[in-house]
Amino acid sequence: MNYWAGAAKVCITPDEPRWLAGYASRTAPARGKISDLYASALALAGDHGGGIVIASIDLIAVTPDIVYPILLNAFENYGIQKEQLLIAATHTHYGPEFRREKARFFGIPDNDAAALASVADKVADALYQAIDLAIQRMEPVRVSIRQTKLGFAHNRRRYGVKDGTPSSEDTVDHDVPVLECVDAAGQCKAIVFGYACHNTAIPPGDLRYCGDWAGFAKSRLEQSFPDAVAIFIPGAGADQDPEPSGSVELSQQHGQELASAIEQALAQPGIEITGPIRSADEFVNLPLQAIDRQQLHIMLESDDPPQQVKASFLLDALDRGETLRTTYLAPVQVVRLGDELMIVALSGEPVVDWAHKLKRELSDRLDSPGSSVSAPSSQAGKPMIWVAGYCHDMFGYLPTRRVQREGGYEGGRANLWSAIPAPFTEEVEDLITDAVRRLVQKTGSHEKQRGS
Protein backbone atom coordinates (compact mmCIF):
# COMPACT_ATOMS: atom_id res chain seq x y z
CA MET A 1 0.00 0.00 0.00
CA ASN A 2 1.46 3.33 -1.11
CA TYR A 3 -0.88 5.77 0.60
CA TRP A 4 -2.31 6.76 3.93
CA ALA A 5 -5.83 8.15 4.10
CA GLY A 6 -8.51 9.16 6.54
CA ALA A 7 -12.03 10.46 5.97
CA ALA A 8 -14.65 12.12 8.14
CA LYS A 9 -17.85 14.13 7.98
CA VAL A 10 -19.55 16.56 10.36
CA CYS A 11 -23.21 17.56 10.31
CA ILE A 12 -23.76 21.27 9.66
CA THR A 13 -27.57 21.41 9.55
CA PRO A 14 -28.60 24.53 11.50
CA ASP A 15 -30.95 24.12 14.45
CA GLU A 16 -32.38 27.53 13.64
CA PRO A 17 -34.46 28.61 10.61
CA ARG A 18 -31.68 30.35 8.67
CA TRP A 19 -32.09 32.05 5.30
CA LEU A 20 -31.40 29.68 2.41
CA ALA A 21 -28.87 30.52 -0.30
CA GLY A 22 -29.38 30.29 -4.03
CA TYR A 23 -32.62 31.92 -5.10
CA ALA A 24 -33.42 35.64 -4.99
CA SER A 25 -37.15 34.84 -5.14
CA ARG A 26 -37.27 33.49 -1.60
CA THR A 27 -39.16 35.52 0.99
CA ALA A 28 -38.77 33.46 4.17
CA PRO A 29 -36.11 31.44 6.03
CA ALA A 30 -35.82 27.65 6.20
CA ARG A 31 -38.69 25.56 7.51
CA GLY A 32 -37.30 22.24 8.69
CA LYS A 33 -35.22 19.78 6.71
CA ILE A 34 -35.50 17.06 4.09
CA SER A 35 -32.05 15.70 4.90
CA ASP A 36 -29.00 16.77 6.86
CA LEU A 37 -26.15 18.84 5.47
CA TYR A 38 -22.52 17.83 5.95
CA ALA A 39 -18.93 18.98 5.81
CA SER A 40 -16.77 16.10 4.54
CA ALA A 41 -13.04 15.61 4.11
CA LEU A 42 -10.43 13.14 2.85
CA ALA A 43 -6.80 13.44 4.00
CA LEU A 44 -4.38 11.63 1.71
CA ALA A 45 -0.61 11.23 1.92
CA GLY A 46 1.75 9.13 -0.20
CA ASP A 47 4.82 7.07 0.65
CA HIS A 48 6.45 8.64 -2.41
CA GLY A 49 5.87 12.14 -1.05
CA GLY A 50 3.26 14.83 -0.92
CA GLY A 51 -0.21 15.04 0.47
CA ILE A 52 -3.60 16.57 -0.20
CA VAL A 53 -6.78 17.24 1.74
CA ILE A 54 -9.95 17.18 -0.34
CA ALA A 55 -12.87 18.78 1.48
CA SER A 56 -16.43 19.57 0.47
CA ILE A 57 -19.39 21.17 2.21
CA ASP A 58 -23.13 21.21 1.51
CA LEU A 59 -23.39 24.93 0.81
CA ILE A 60 -24.00 27.15 -2.21
CA ALA A 61 -20.35 28.19 -2.13
CA VAL A 62 -17.11 28.52 -0.24
CA THR A 63 -15.56 31.97 0.04
CA PRO A 64 -12.55 33.50 1.81
CA ASP A 65 -14.69 33.86 4.97
CA ILE A 66 -14.74 30.07 5.17
CA VAL A 67 -11.49 29.12 3.45
CA TYR A 68 -8.99 31.44 5.14
CA PRO A 69 -9.64 30.30 8.75
CA ILE A 70 -9.26 26.70 7.57
CA LEU A 71 -5.99 27.45 5.78
CA LEU A 72 -4.65 29.12 8.91
CA ASN A 73 -5.66 26.28 11.24
CA ALA A 74 -4.36 23.59 8.89
CA PHE A 75 -0.98 25.29 8.63
CA GLU A 76 -0.63 26.05 12.35
CA ASN A 77 -1.70 22.58 13.49
CA TYR A 78 -0.33 20.33 10.75
CA GLY A 79 1.98 22.41 8.58
CA ILE A 80 -0.34 21.92 5.61
CA GLN A 81 0.38 24.40 2.82
CA LYS A 82 -2.33 26.28 0.94
CA GLU A 83 -1.80 24.29 -2.26
CA GLN A 84 -2.35 21.05 -0.28
CA LEU A 85 -5.99 21.88 0.42
CA LEU A 86 -8.75 21.48 -2.15
CA ILE A 87 -11.94 22.97 -0.69
CA ALA A 88 -15.23 22.91 -2.60
CA ALA A 89 -18.94 23.47 -2.12
CA THR A 90 -21.57 21.07 -3.45
CA HIS A 91 -23.58 24.10 -4.64
CA THR A 92 -26.82 22.94 -3.07
CA HIS A 93 -29.43 25.69 -3.09
CA TYR A 94 -30.91 24.40 0.17
CA GLY A 95 -28.14 25.22 2.60
CA PRO A 96 -27.88 28.30 4.84
CA GLU A 97 -26.74 31.58 3.36
CA PHE A 98 -23.62 33.05 4.98
CA ARG A 99 -22.41 35.69 2.49
CA ARG A 100 -23.15 39.07 4.05
CA GLU A 101 -23.03 40.97 0.76
CA LYS A 102 -25.97 38.91 -0.54
CA ALA A 103 -28.42 40.44 1.93
CA ARG A 104 -29.11 43.44 -0.29
CA PHE A 105 -29.26 41.56 -3.58
CA PHE A 106 -31.56 38.84 -2.26
CA GLY A 107 -33.69 41.13 -0.09
CA ILE A 108 -32.81 39.28 3.13
CA PRO A 109 -34.54 40.93 6.12
CA ASP A 110 -32.30 42.61 8.68
CA ASN A 111 -32.90 40.04 11.44
CA ASP A 112 -31.92 37.19 9.15
CA ALA A 113 -29.03 39.13 7.63
CA ALA A 114 -27.62 39.74 11.11
CA ALA A 115 -27.05 35.98 11.49
CA LEU A 116 -25.01 35.52 8.29
CA ALA A 117 -21.62 36.15 9.91
CA SER A 118 -22.25 33.61 12.65
CA VAL A 119 -23.33 31.05 10.07
CA ALA A 120 -20.02 31.56 8.24
CA ASP A 121 -18.08 31.01 11.47
CA LYS A 122 -19.99 27.83 12.32
CA VAL A 123 -19.64 26.18 8.93
CA ALA A 124 -15.93 27.07 8.76
CA ASP A 125 -15.43 25.48 12.18
CA ALA A 126 -17.34 22.36 11.11
CA LEU A 127 -15.37 21.96 7.89
CA TYR A 128 -12.08 22.26 9.74
CA GLN A 129 -13.34 19.74 12.31
CA ALA A 130 -13.99 17.28 9.47
CA ILE A 131 -10.46 17.88 8.14
CA ASP A 132 -8.97 17.43 11.62
CA LEU A 133 -10.86 14.15 12.16
CA ALA A 134 -9.84 12.89 8.72
CA ILE A 135 -6.15 13.50 9.48
CA GLN A 136 -6.44 11.72 12.84
CA ARG A 137 -7.99 8.66 11.16
CA MET A 138 -5.30 8.12 8.53
CA GLU A 139 -4.33 4.49 7.84
CA PRO A 140 -2.73 2.55 4.97
CA VAL A 141 -4.90 2.37 1.87
CA ARG A 142 -4.91 1.64 -1.82
CA VAL A 143 -6.16 4.46 -4.02
CA SER A 144 -7.76 3.85 -7.39
CA ILE A 145 -9.67 5.84 -9.98
CA ARG A 146 -12.53 5.07 -12.34
CA GLN A 147 -14.79 7.01 -14.63
CA THR A 148 -18.39 6.37 -15.59
CA LYS A 149 -21.13 8.46 -17.18
CA LEU A 150 -24.65 9.65 -16.37
CA GLY A 151 -27.09 11.58 -18.51
CA PHE A 152 -29.53 13.64 -16.43
CA ALA A 153 -27.61 16.93 -16.91
CA HIS A 154 -28.58 19.11 -19.89
CA ASN A 155 -27.28 22.45 -21.07
CA ARG A 156 -29.79 25.17 -20.26
CA ARG A 157 -28.21 27.61 -22.73
CA ARG A 158 -28.92 25.46 -25.78
CA TYR A 159 -31.92 23.87 -27.33
CA GLY A 160 -33.08 22.53 -24.02
CA VAL A 161 -35.00 19.36 -23.43
CA LYS A 162 -37.93 17.99 -25.36
CA ASP A 163 -39.95 15.15 -23.88
CA GLY A 164 -37.21 14.51 -21.33
CA THR A 165 -34.45 14.02 -23.90
CA PRO A 166 -31.60 16.56 -24.24
CA SER A 167 -30.94 17.85 -27.72
CA SER A 168 -28.02 16.20 -29.49
CA GLU A 169 -26.75 19.71 -30.17
CA ASP A 170 -26.40 20.57 -26.49
CA THR A 171 -22.89 21.14 -25.16
CA VAL A 172 -22.74 18.70 -22.24
CA ASP A 173 -20.28 16.88 -20.03
CA HIS A 174 -21.61 13.63 -18.57
CA ASP A 175 -18.36 12.26 -17.08
CA VAL A 176 -18.48 10.96 -13.50
CA PRO A 177 -14.93 10.68 -12.10
CA VAL A 178 -14.55 8.49 -9.01
CA LEU A 179 -11.67 8.22 -6.53
CA GLU A 180 -11.75 5.30 -4.07
CA CYS A 181 -9.67 4.52 -0.97
CA VAL A 182 -9.66 0.91 0.29
CA ASP A 183 -7.99 -0.24 3.53
CA ALA A 184 -5.89 -3.35 4.19
CA ALA A 185 -9.01 -5.38 5.00
CA GLY A 186 -10.55 -4.50 1.64
CA GLN A 187 -13.09 -2.08 3.10
CA CYS A 188 -13.91 1.10 1.19
CA LYS A 189 -13.03 4.07 3.39
CA ALA A 190 -13.70 7.02 1.07
CA ILE A 191 -15.40 7.75 -2.24
CA VAL A 192 -14.78 11.10 -3.92
CA PHE A 193 -16.91 11.69 -7.00
CA GLY A 194 -17.92 14.48 -9.35
CA TYR A 195 -20.58 15.44 -11.87
CA ALA A 196 -21.08 18.64 -13.85
CA CYS A 197 -24.62 19.74 -13.06
CA HIS A 198 -26.40 22.35 -10.99
CA ASN A 199 -27.54 20.94 -7.66
CA THR A 200 -31.06 22.29 -8.20
CA ALA A 201 -33.61 19.51 -8.72
CA ILE A 202 -35.84 20.64 -5.84
CA PRO A 203 -38.17 23.63 -6.50
CA PRO A 204 -37.11 27.02 -5.08
CA GLY A 205 -40.29 27.28 -3.01
CA ASP A 206 -39.30 24.30 -0.87
CA LEU A 207 -37.66 25.96 2.11
CA ARG A 208 -36.19 22.91 3.78
CA TYR A 209 -32.51 22.13 4.32
CA CYS A 210 -31.26 19.50 1.89
CA GLY A 211 -28.14 18.46 -0.02
CA ASP A 212 -30.36 17.91 -3.12
CA TRP A 213 -29.43 15.14 -5.57
CA ALA A 214 -25.74 15.21 -4.64
CA GLY A 215 -26.69 14.75 -1.00
CA PHE A 216 -28.96 11.82 -1.84
CA ALA A 217 -26.16 10.23 -3.88
CA LYS A 218 -23.74 10.57 -0.95
CA SER A 219 -26.27 9.04 1.43
CA ARG A 220 -26.91 6.07 -0.84
CA LEU A 221 -23.18 5.40 -1.28
CA GLU A 222 -22.60 5.52 2.47
CA GLN A 223 -25.42 3.01 2.94
CA SER A 224 -23.85 0.71 0.36
CA PHE A 225 -20.35 1.16 1.85
CA PRO A 226 -20.94 1.57 5.61
CA ASP A 227 -17.28 2.26 6.44
CA ALA A 228 -16.91 4.98 3.80
CA VAL A 229 -17.36 8.74 3.68
CA ALA A 230 -18.73 9.97 0.35
CA ILE A 231 -17.48 13.36 -0.86
CA PHE A 232 -18.96 15.27 -3.81
CA ILE A 233 -16.91 17.76 -5.85
CA PRO A 234 -18.97 19.49 -8.58
CA GLY A 235 -17.69 19.67 -12.12
CA ALA A 236 -17.82 22.57 -14.58
CA GLY A 237 -21.60 22.55 -14.73
CA ALA A 238 -22.58 26.20 -14.43
CA ASP A 239 -24.81 25.93 -17.51
CA GLN A 240 -25.97 22.35 -16.94
CA ASP A 241 -29.23 21.66 -15.08
CA PRO A 242 -30.84 18.40 -13.94
CA GLU A 243 -33.63 17.17 -16.17
CA PRO A 244 -36.33 16.43 -15.23
CA SER A 245 -36.49 18.52 -12.07
CA GLY A 246 -38.98 20.27 -9.82
CA SER A 247 -39.62 17.87 -6.93
CA VAL A 248 -37.94 16.11 -4.04
CA GLU A 249 -38.79 12.79 -5.67
CA LEU A 250 -36.93 13.72 -8.86
CA SER A 251 -33.97 14.88 -6.79
CA GLN A 252 -33.92 11.53 -5.02
CA GLN A 253 -34.19 9.75 -8.38
CA HIS A 254 -31.16 11.59 -9.76
CA GLY A 255 -29.18 10.90 -6.60
CA GLN A 256 -30.03 7.20 -6.72
CA GLU A 257 -29.09 7.00 -10.41
CA LEU A 258 -25.75 8.68 -9.76
CA ALA A 259 -24.97 6.45 -6.80
CA SER A 260 -25.96 3.35 -8.76
CA ALA A 261 -23.65 4.29 -11.65
CA ILE A 262 -20.78 4.78 -9.17
CA GLU A 263 -21.50 1.46 -7.47
CA GLN A 264 -21.41 -0.33 -10.81
CA ALA A 265 -18.10 1.36 -11.62
CA LEU A 266 -16.65 0.37 -8.23
CA ALA A 267 -17.62 -3.24 -8.90
CA GLN A 268 -15.13 -3.22 -11.78
CA PRO A 269 -11.33 -3.05 -11.49
CA GLY A 270 -9.99 0.47 -11.27
CA ILE A 271 -6.60 1.99 -12.02
CA GLU A 272 -4.40 2.09 -8.94
CA ILE A 273 -2.52 5.30 -8.23
CA THR A 274 1.08 4.64 -7.26
CA GLY A 275 3.15 7.81 -7.57
CA PRO A 276 3.67 10.94 -5.49
CA ILE A 277 1.07 13.61 -4.81
CA ARG A 278 1.94 16.99 -6.32
CA SER A 279 -0.09 20.19 -6.10
CA ALA A 280 0.27 23.84 -6.99
CA ASP A 281 -1.96 26.88 -7.01
CA GLU A 282 -1.99 30.55 -7.88
CA PHE A 283 -4.28 33.55 -7.96
CA VAL A 284 -5.18 34.88 -11.40
CA ASN A 285 -5.94 38.59 -11.68
CA LEU A 286 -9.07 38.69 -13.83
CA PRO A 287 -10.00 42.10 -15.32
CA LEU A 288 -13.55 43.42 -15.05
CA GLN A 289 -15.41 45.42 -17.64
CA ALA A 290 -15.34 49.19 -17.09
CA ILE A 291 -18.30 50.81 -15.36
CA ASP A 292 -18.87 54.42 -14.33
CA ARG A 293 -21.49 56.63 -12.68
CA GLN A 294 -23.20 57.41 -15.99
CA GLN A 295 -23.76 53.72 -16.67
CA LEU A 296 -24.94 53.16 -13.13
CA HIS A 297 -27.52 55.96 -13.41
CA ILE A 298 -28.82 54.42 -16.64
CA MET A 299 -29.17 51.10 -14.81
CA LEU A 300 -30.88 52.86 -11.89
CA GLU A 301 -33.49 54.36 -14.21
CA SER A 302 -34.18 51.10 -16.05
CA ASP A 303 -37.31 48.99 -15.63
CA ASP A 304 -35.23 46.00 -14.53
CA PRO A 305 -35.28 45.59 -10.68
CA PRO A 306 -31.96 43.64 -10.48
CA GLN A 307 -30.22 46.44 -12.43
CA GLN A 308 -31.75 49.00 -10.10
CA VAL A 309 -30.55 47.18 -6.98
CA LYS A 310 -27.05 46.69 -8.40
CA ALA A 311 -26.75 50.32 -9.47
CA SER A 312 -27.96 51.53 -6.08
CA PHE A 313 -25.46 49.26 -4.31
CA LEU A 314 -22.51 50.54 -6.34
CA LEU A 315 -23.55 54.20 -6.23
CA ASP A 316 -23.80 53.99 -2.45
CA ALA A 317 -20.24 52.63 -2.37
CA LEU A 318 -19.00 55.49 -4.55
CA ASP A 319 -20.82 58.04 -2.38
CA ARG A 320 -18.98 56.64 0.64
CA GLY A 321 -15.71 57.41 -1.13
CA GLU A 322 -14.93 53.82 -2.05
CA THR A 323 -13.17 52.88 -5.29
CA LEU A 324 -14.79 50.18 -7.33
CA ARG A 325 -12.52 47.25 -8.01
CA THR A 326 -11.39 46.69 -11.59
CA THR A 327 -10.03 43.14 -11.20
CA TYR A 328 -10.74 40.03 -9.17
CA LEU A 329 -8.17 37.52 -7.87
CA ALA A 330 -9.45 34.05 -8.72
CA PRO A 331 -7.72 30.97 -7.26
CA VAL A 332 -6.77 28.09 -9.58
CA GLN A 333 -5.25 24.78 -8.46
CA VAL A 334 -3.83 21.65 -10.08
CA VAL A 335 -3.44 18.41 -8.12
CA ARG A 336 -1.58 15.37 -9.50
CA LEU A 337 -2.08 11.94 -7.92
CA GLY A 338 0.69 9.85 -9.37
CA ASP A 339 0.69 9.90 -13.14
CA GLU A 340 -2.82 8.53 -13.32
CA LEU A 341 -4.95 11.50 -12.26
CA MET A 342 -4.90 15.26 -12.63
CA ILE A 343 -7.50 17.43 -10.91
CA VAL A 344 -7.95 20.99 -12.20
CA ALA A 345 -9.80 22.90 -9.48
CA LEU A 346 -11.38 26.11 -10.76
CA SER A 347 -13.05 28.74 -8.62
CA GLY A 348 -16.38 30.39 -9.32
CA GLU A 349 -19.00 28.69 -11.47
CA PRO A 350 -17.20 27.44 -14.60
CA VAL A 351 -19.36 26.72 -17.64
CA VAL A 352 -19.16 23.32 -19.32
CA ASP A 353 -16.87 24.68 -22.07
CA TRP A 354 -14.06 24.61 -19.51
CA ALA A 355 -14.39 20.85 -19.08
CA HIS A 356 -14.17 20.24 -22.82
CA LYS A 357 -11.35 22.73 -23.32
CA LEU A 358 -9.11 21.53 -20.50
CA LYS A 359 -9.72 17.82 -20.98
CA ARG A 360 -8.94 18.13 -24.66
CA GLU A 361 -5.85 20.29 -24.26
CA LEU A 362 -4.34 18.50 -21.28
CA SER A 363 -5.02 15.06 -22.65
CA ASP A 364 -3.19 16.06 -25.81
CA ARG A 365 -0.25 17.60 -23.93
CA LEU A 366 0.23 14.92 -21.29
CA ASP A 367 1.71 11.45 -21.45
CA SER A 368 1.18 8.77 -18.83
CA PRO A 369 4.20 6.64 -17.87
CA GLY A 370 3.17 3.96 -20.35
CA SER A 371 0.72 1.93 -18.30
CA SER A 372 -0.71 -1.01 -20.22
CA VAL A 373 -3.99 -0.74 -18.28
CA SER A 374 -6.85 0.95 -20.09
CA ALA A 375 -7.18 4.54 -18.90
CA PRO A 376 -10.47 5.66 -17.35
CA SER A 377 -10.63 8.54 -19.79
CA SER A 378 -11.69 8.17 -23.40
CA GLN A 379 -8.08 7.78 -24.54
CA ALA A 380 -6.09 4.76 -23.40
CA GLY A 381 -2.67 5.49 -21.92
CA LYS A 382 -3.63 9.01 -20.81
CA PRO A 383 -4.07 10.33 -17.26
CA MET A 384 -7.64 11.07 -16.28
CA ILE A 385 -8.38 14.80 -16.31
CA TRP A 386 -10.88 15.80 -13.64
CA VAL A 387 -12.16 19.37 -14.06
CA ALA A 388 -13.77 20.63 -10.85
CA GLY A 389 -15.63 23.85 -10.13
CA TYR A 390 -16.85 25.82 -7.10
CA CYS A 391 -13.44 25.42 -5.42
CA HIS A 392 -11.80 27.85 -2.96
CA ASP A 393 -13.92 30.89 -3.84
CA MET A 394 -17.26 31.78 -5.36
CA PHE A 395 -17.28 35.12 -7.18
CA GLY A 396 -19.95 34.25 -9.75
CA TYR A 397 -19.87 32.64 -13.17
CA LEU A 398 -16.61 31.82 -14.95
CA PRO A 399 -17.53 32.01 -18.64
CA THR A 400 -15.49 31.26 -21.72
CA ARG A 401 -15.15 33.74 -24.56
CA ARG A 402 -17.95 31.99 -26.47
CA VAL A 403 -20.39 32.27 -23.60
CA GLN A 404 -19.48 35.91 -22.96
CA ARG A 405 -20.13 36.82 -26.59
CA GLU A 406 -23.44 34.98 -26.58
CA GLY A 407 -24.48 36.82 -23.42
CA GLY A 408 -27.36 35.65 -21.29
CA TYR A 409 -27.33 34.80 -17.61
CA GLU A 410 -24.01 32.96 -17.49
CA GLY A 411 -22.46 35.40 -19.97
CA GLY A 412 -22.94 38.46 -17.78
CA ARG A 413 -26.42 39.01 -16.36
CA ALA A 414 -25.72 36.91 -13.25
CA ASN A 415 -23.32 39.64 -12.16
CA LEU A 416 -26.34 41.76 -11.19
CA TRP A 417 -26.70 39.67 -8.01
CA SER A 418 -23.03 40.08 -7.09
CA ALA A 419 -21.03 42.68 -5.17
CA ILE A 420 -18.39 42.53 -7.91
CA PRO A 421 -18.98 45.72 -9.95
CA ALA A 422 -19.13 44.30 -13.49
CA PRO A 423 -18.70 41.12 -15.56
CA PHE A 424 -15.27 39.93 -16.66
CA THR A 425 -13.63 40.92 -19.92
CA GLU A 426 -12.98 38.39 -22.68
CA GLU A 427 -9.37 38.05 -21.54
CA VAL A 428 -10.56 35.69 -18.80
CA GLU A 429 -10.42 32.53 -20.91
CA ASP A 430 -6.78 33.06 -21.90
CA LEU A 431 -5.71 34.09 -18.40
CA ILE A 432 -7.23 31.04 -16.72
CA THR A 433 -5.92 28.71 -19.44
CA ASP A 434 -2.40 30.09 -19.12
CA ALA A 435 -2.54 29.67 -15.34
CA VAL A 436 -3.58 26.03 -15.68
CA ARG A 437 -0.69 25.43 -18.09
CA ARG A 438 1.78 26.95 -15.62
CA LEU A 439 0.45 24.81 -12.79
CA VAL A 440 0.62 21.67 -14.92
CA GLN A 441 4.30 22.38 -15.53
CA LYS A 442 4.88 23.19 -11.88
CA THR A 443 3.43 19.87 -10.73
CA GLY A 444 5.96 18.02 -12.86
CA SER A 445 3.70 16.45 -15.45
CA HIS A 446 5.01 14.28 -18.28
CA GLU A 447 4.48 16.63 -21.16
CA LYS A 448 5.04 15.66 -24.76
CA GLN A 449 8.12 17.19 -26.23
CA ARG A 450 7.54 19.76 -28.94
CA GLY A 451 7.23 18.00 -32.30
CA SER A 452 6.69 14.52 -30.84
N, C-alpha and C positions, 0 to 999 in steps of 0.2 A: 504494500500500500504506500502510495507516494504523497498522500495528503492527509492533513488533519482538518476536521470540520466540526462545527457545532451550530445548532439552529435553535431558535426560540421565538415565541410570539407573546405579546402582551395585549390584553383587551384595552381599547381606548374609548369604548362607547360611553358617552356622557350620561351621567345620572340626571342631568338637568335638560330641559327643553331648549337646546341651543339652536341658533339660526343655521339653516343648512346652506351649503355652498353649491353654486353651479347654475342656478336659474334666477334671472332678475325678476321673473314674474311672481315669485313667492311673496306672500304677504303675512306669513306667520312662522313661528319657530317649529322645531320638530315636535311630533306627537307620538312618542313611543318608538318601537323598533321592529323591524322585520327580522334582522339578524345582527349579531354583534360586529363591531369594527375592530381591526387589529393592526398593531405594529409588529412586523416580522423581520427577522434578520438571519443571515447565514454568514458565519465567520469561516474563512478558508485559508489555509496556509500550506505551502508545499515543501517537501524535503529538498527540492532543487532550488528553493529560494522564493522569496516574495510572499505576499498575502493580500487578500482582498476581503472586505466586508460588503455584502450585498444586502441592502435593507429596503423595505417597502412599507408604506403605511396607507391605510384606507381613508384617504383624504382626496380632495380635488387637486391638491398640489402640495409640493414642498417649496419653501422659500427660505431666504437667509435667516428669517426669524426662527425657523426650525433647524436648519442645517448648521449654522455657525456654532450654537451651543454644543451640538453633537460633535463637531470637528474638534472643538476645544477639549471636551471631556475625553474623547478617544485618544487625543495626543497626550494629554496630561496623565492619563491612567495607564495607557498601553503603548504609547509612542507611535501610534498609528498616524501616518501622514495623510494629508488631504486627498492625494491621488489614490489612496488605498481604501477609500470609502465610495461606494456607489449607492446613492440614496434616491429613491423614486417614490412617487405617489401613484396609487392605482387609478386615480382620476374618477372615483365614484362621485356622483352628484348627490349623494345621500349621507355625507359626513358633515361634521360641524365646520362652519366657516371660522377662520381665524385671522384672515387678512384685513387689517384695520382700514386700509384704503378702499376696500370694497363697500363699506357702509354707505357711502354717498351714491355710488353707482347702482347699487342694488336696493336702495331705499330702506336700509335696515334701521329700525327704530332705535332711538338713543339707548334705551335700557339693554337691548340685545347687543348693540354695538359696543357697549361698555365692557362686555364679557369677552370680546374677541382676543384681547391680549392674554388673558388668563388661559383661554383655550390653547393658544399657541404654546404657552409655557408647559401645559400639561401634556400635549401630544409630543413635544420635543423630549420631555422627560421620559415618556413611555417608550419612544423609539430608541432612545439611548439605553433604557433598561433592557429592551430586547437584544440590542447589540452586546451589552455587558453579559447577559445570560448566555448568549450564543458563544462568546469567547470562553466563558467558564466551562462550557460543555464540550469543548473540542476533543475529538478522539480520532484514531486512524480511520480513514475511509478510502474508498475508490470513487473517483469522479468520472462520470461519463456524460456524453451529450447525444441527443437525438433531435430529429426535426420531423414534425408531422404537419398536417394542414387542416383547416376548418373553414367553412364557407359562409358563416352568417353575417360577416361584415360586408357592407357595400359602400361605395363612394357617393356621398351625398351631393357632391358638386357636379356629377355627371348625369347620365340619363335616368338614374334612379332605379327603382325596382317596380316591375310589373308582375302582378300575380305571384309575388313572393320570390321572383327570380331576378337577380341582378343582371343588368345589361352586360353583354359580352364586351362592350366598349368602355365599361368602367375601368378606371385605374385603381387596382386593388392589390393588397398584399395579404395573403391568407396563410403565411408561414406561422407555425407554432414551434419555436425553439424550446427545448427542454434540457435542463441541467439536473442531474441526479447524483446524490451522495449516498453511498451504501457502506455500512460498517462491516467489521470483520465477521459478524454473525450472519451477514447477508440481508440485514434489515435496512430498508430505505429510511434515511434520516432527514433528508431535505429534497424538495422538488422546487426548482426555480423555473418558471415558465413565462412565456410572453405571447401576446397577440395584439395586432394593430387594429384597435376598434374602440370607439367611445364607450365608456362604461355607463350607458344611458338607456337601458331597456325599460326601466320603470318610469311611469309618467311623472312629470314635474309636480303635479298636484298631490302626490303621495308624500307626506311629510314625515316619514319614518326613517330612522337610521338604517342603513343597509350598505353592504359592499357591492350590491348589484350582481351582475352575472359573474364578474371576476371573483367576488366573495363566495358565491355559490360553488364555483369551480374549486376554489381552495378548500372549502368545507368538504366537498365530495372526495377530493384527493386525500384529505386527512382521515376520512372515514375508511377509505380503501387501504391506506398505509398508516396505521395507528401510531407508529413511532416517528412519523415524519412531520415536518413543518412545511407547508406549501407557501410559496412566495411568488407574487405576480408582479412582473415588470412590464408595463405597457409598451407597445411598439410605436412606430410612427403612424398613428392612426387618427390624426387631427381631423381629417375629412372622411373618415370611415365611421359609419353608424351601424348598430345592430339591426338586422331585419329578419323577421318582423319584430316589432317592439311595442311597448305601450301597456304592459301589465307585469305584475310580479311573476305570474306563471310563465310568461315568455322569458323573463330574466332567468328564472330557474331552469327553463329548458335549455337556454344557451349555455349556462354554467355546466349543466349535466353533459351536454354535447362536447364541450371543451374538455372536461375532466375525462370523459370516456375516450376521446381521441388520444389524450396523454397516457391514459392507462394502457391502451392498445400499443402505443409506441414503447412504453416501458416494458411491455411483455416481450419485446424483441431486443436482440443484442444492440448495445450502443457502442459508441466509439470512446474508448478510455482516454482520458487526458493524463499525460505523463510528464510534461515539462514544467518549467518554472512559471510562476505568475508574475506578469509584468504589467504595470499600469502607469499612465501619465495623463495629465490634464492641463488645461490652460483656460484663461478667460479671453474671449474674443470680443473686441470692441465693435459693436454693430451700430452703424449710423442710422439715425432717424430722419425722416422727411422733415423739411423745414416747416415751421408754423409760426404765425405772428398774430398780433392783436387784431389786425384787420380780418384775417381768416376766422379767428375765434368769434368775432362779432357777427360775421355772416352765419356761422354755425348757431350762435345764440338766437338769431332771428329766424332760424329755419322752423319748419313744421315738424321736425323730427325730434321727439323727446330725448333720445340718447345723445344726439348732437348738442342739444341744449344743456344737458347735465354736464357733458364733458367740457364744453366751452366755459360754463360757469365755474367749474372746478379749476381749470387752468387760469382763467382770468383772476380768480381769487388769489391764486398763488402769485401771479405777477403783481397784483395790488399789494401783496405783503412784502414785495421787494425780492421775491425769489427769482432765480434764473431757471428757465426750463431746460431740462437736459436735452442734449443733442445726440447722445449715444447711449447704448446700454451694454454692460459687460455680461456676456452670456457664457456660462461654463460649458466646456466640452471635455469629454473623457474617453479614453480608449483603454480597454482592459484585455490583455492576452492571457488565456489559460493554455499553457503549453503552446503547441503549434496547431492545435485542433480547433480552437475557438477564439474569435475576436468579438468583443462587445463594444459597440460604439454608442456611448450614452450621451444623448443630446438633451439640452434643456428646452424649456418651453413646450409648446405643442407642435411637433414637427408633422407636416403633411406627408402623405404616403409616398410622394415623389422622392423623399429623402431615402426611404428604404430601397427603392429601385436603383436610385443613383449610386448609393454607397455600396450596396451589395454587388452591383455590376462592376463598379470601378475597382473595389478592393479585391474582389474575386479575380479580376484580370491581373492585378498587380502583384498578388501574393502567391507564393508557392508553399505548399505543405512540405514536410521533410520526406515525402515519398512513401507515405503509408499505403499499403496494398489494400487496406480496408476501405469499403465504399464510404465516401464522405456523406454527412447528413444533408449537405446542401445539394443543389441540383447538378453540380459538377464534381465528379469523383476526383479525389486527390487534392481538393481545395479545403482550406479551413472554413468552418461555418462562420458566416458573418451575421451577427445578431445586432440589429439596429433598434435601440431603445429610445423612448421619449419620456418627457415629464420627469427628468432627472436633475437633481441639485437646485433647480430654480424654475419658477413658473412666471414668466413675464408676458405670456400671451402666445399667439400663434407664431410658428416659425415656418414661413412660406418659402417656396422656391420662386425663381424668377417667373416661371410659367404661371403659377398661382397668383402672384402679385399683379401680373399684367392682365389676367382674367378678372381680377377684382373679386367682389363678393365678400362674404363673411370672413373666411379664412385669409383672403387676400388683403384685408385692411379694415373692414367695418368692425370686426371684433375689438379693435383698439379703442372704440368708444366706451367700453366698459373697463378700461384700464387707466391707471394713474400715469402710465408712460405717455408723454405728450402726443406722439404721432406714430404712424406705422413705420416700418423699416424701409430703407431704400433697396433698390435691386442689387446692390453690392453684397447683400447678406449671403446669397447662395455661394458666391466665390469665397467669401471670407470664412464661412463655416467649413467648406470643402477643403480649403487650404489648411485650416487648423487640424482637421482630421488627418490629412496627409502627414503633417508634421508629427502628430502624436503616434501615427503608425510607425514612422521611422524611429521615433524615440523609444518605442517599446521593443525595438529590435526584431521587427518582422523579417521574414525571408522574402524579400522583394525580387522580382525578376530583374535581371540585368538589362539595361537598355539594349534593344536590338535582339534579345533572345526570344 
